[in-house]
Amino acid sequence: MAVLKVIEIMSSSKKSWEDAAATGIAKASKTLKNIRSAWVQDQSIVVDKGKVKEYRVSLKLSFEVV
């Protein structure tokens, strides 16, 4: 039987929401082992002078506790 823990992280990107999620997972995987899934809880953008400046995501990551 596996035991999983869930944490919440926030990540951003100047390219897209998908890149923001991928960047967050890549960064988290440097210190968290056995990441099993990620759930995009929320998305937002930063707008400056009518243009999208930054994409942001809030992610819930689940990983196995060994």
N, C-alpha and C positions, 0 to 999 in steps of 0.2 A: 504494500500500500504506500502510495506517495503522499507526501505532505507538501502543499504549495503555499507560498506566501505571495501576497499582492502588495505592490507599492505603486505610488503615483509619481510621475515625473512630468516636467514640462520641457518642450524643446522648440526651437525656432529655425527658420530657414528663409533665405531671400528668394529661393526658387519656387517651392511649392509645399503644400501640406504633406504630400507623400515624402518629400525630401526631409521635412522636419521630423516626421515619424521615423524614417530610416536613420537619421542622424542621432535621434534620441536613443533608439535601440542599440546602435553601434557603440555609443558612448557608455550606456549602462552595461553592456556586455563585457566591458573591460574590467568591471569589478563584480558583476553578478554572473554566476555560472548557472547553467541549466535553465535559461529563460525559455518558457514554454509557449507563451502567447502575449499579445499586446492588444489592448482595446482602446480605440480612440474615443475618449470620453467627451472631448470638446475641441472645437476648432475656432480660431479667431485670426484676424489680420490687423496689422497696424497700417493706417493710411496716412500719407503725408502729401499735402497739396494735391489731393485727388488721385494719387497713385498708390498702389500697394507697395509698401516698404518691406513688410515682413509677414510671413505666415507662422502661426503658432499652433501647437497641438498640446493637449493634456492627454497623457497616456497612462493606462493602468497596465503594469507588467506583472505577469505571474511567473514564478520560478520555483523549481523544486528545492526544498530544504533537504540537504543530505546529512 
